[in-house]
Amino acid sequence: QVQLVESGGGSVQAGGSLRLSCGASGRTFSSSAMGWFRQAPGKEREFVAAIRWSGGSTFYADSVKGRFAISGDNAKNTVYLQMNSLKPEDTAVYYCAAGVRQSPRLWRDSVYDYWGQGAQVIVSS
């Protein structure tokens, strides 16, 4: 069994920064991509960012482009999300995800096979 565990969430004032980390444990597997999604209270889960290991391409939701940066280590199935210039609307539970199969649609949660339990991020104004 594979477990993804997020860390680094917390509370911060608007304009501040946080760095989320996500690591895998359990059964060994090879991912083709890893990503971050978030879910705010009363809203559906939405795509935030993803990284495709082959070529290192990164993808971002328009709402976080220029403020968030995704990075990671393919060999360790570890991914990070550096969040800068945080806004109150960034408040959500952030989930990391890992996908085994190659897919051009990394913004879709259906392409991911494994999910973390979530990390709370609260941004106050």
C-alpha positions in Angstrom: 0.0 0.0 0.0 1.2 3.5 -0.8 0.8 6.4 1.5 1.3 10.1 0.7 1.8 12.4 3.6 1.7 16.2 3.4 3.3 18.5 5.9 4.0 22.2 6.2 0.5 23.6 6.4 -0.5 26.2 8.9 -1.8 29.7 9.4 -0.3 32.8 7.9 -1.3 36.4 7.2 -2.0 37.6 3.8 1.2 38.3 1.9 3.1 35.6 3.7 4.6 32.3 2.5 4.3 28.6 3.3 6.0 25.6 1.9 4.1 22.3 1.7 5.9 19.0 1.4 4.6 15.6 0.4 6.4 12.3 0.6 5.5 8.7 -0.2 5.9 5.6 1.9 4.9 2.0 1.8 5.0 0.0 -1.4 7.6 1.2 -3.9 6.2 2.7 -7.1 7.2 4.9 -10.0 5.1 8.0 -10.6 5.0 9.8 -13.9 3.7 13.0 -12.3 2.8 14.5 -9.0 0.4 17.4 -8.3 -1.3 19.5 -5.7 -5.0 20.1 -5.4 -7.0 22.1 -2.9 -10.5 22.2 -1.5 -12.0 25.2 0.2 -15.0 24.9 2.5 -18.2 24.5 0.5 -16.3 24.2 -2.8 -15.2 21.4 -5.1 -11.6 20.2 -5.1 -9.6 22.2 -7.7 -6.2 21.8 -9.4 -3.4 23.9 -8.1 -0.1 22.7 -9.7 1.6 19.6 -11.2 5.0 18.5 -12.3 5.7 15.9 -15.0 8.9 14.1 -14.2 9.8 13.4 -17.8 11.2 16.7 -19.0 10.3 18.5 -15.7 7.4 20.4 -17.1 5.3 22.2 -14.6 1.7 23.4 -14.8 -0.3 25.8 -12.7 -3.8 27.0 -12.2 -4.2 30.6 -13.3 -5.2 31.6 -9.8 -1.7 30.7 -8.4 0.5 31.3 -11.4 3.4 33.6 -10.5 2.9 33.0 -6.8 3.3 29.3 -6.3 6.1 27.0 -7.4 6.1 23.2 -7.6 9.2 21.2 -7.4 10.2 17.7 -6.3 12.4 14.6 -6.5 11.3 11.9 -8.9 13.4 9.2 -7.3 11.9 9.8 -3.9 8.3 10.5 -5.1 8.5 13.7 -3.2 6.9 17.0 -4.2 6.9 20.5 -2.7 4.7 23.5 -3.1 6.2 26.9 -2.3 3.4 29.4 -1.8 4.2 33.1 -1.8 2.1 36.2 -1.7 -0.7 34.2 -0.1 -4.2 35.5 -0.2 -7.3 34.7 2.0 -8.8 32.9 -1.0 -5.9 30.5 -0.9 -7.4 29.1 2.4 -8.1 25.4 1.8 -7.1 21.9 2.5 -4.2 21.0 0.2 -3.8 17.5 -1.1 -0.9 16.0 -2.9 -1.4 13.3 -5.5 0.8 10.9 -7.5 0.0 9.5 -10.9 1.5 6.4 -12.4 0.2 6.5 -15.9 1.3 9.1 -18.5 -1.3 11.7 -19.1 -1.5 15.1 -20.8 -4.3 16.2 -18.5 -2.6 16.7 -15.2 -5.2 19.2 -14.1 -7.7 16.4 -13.8 -7.9 14.5 -10.5 -8.9 11.3 -12.3 -5.4 10.8 -13.7 -3.9 10.4 -10.2 -3.7 7.1 -8.4 -2.6 8.0 -4.9 -3.7 10.9 -2.6 -2.5 12.3 0.7 -4.7 13.0 3.6 -4.5 16.8 3.2 -2.9 19.7 4.9 -4.8 22.8 6.2 -3.7 26.2 5.0 -5.4 29.2 6.5 -4.6 32.7 5.2 -6.0 35.6 7.3 -6.5 39.1 6.0 
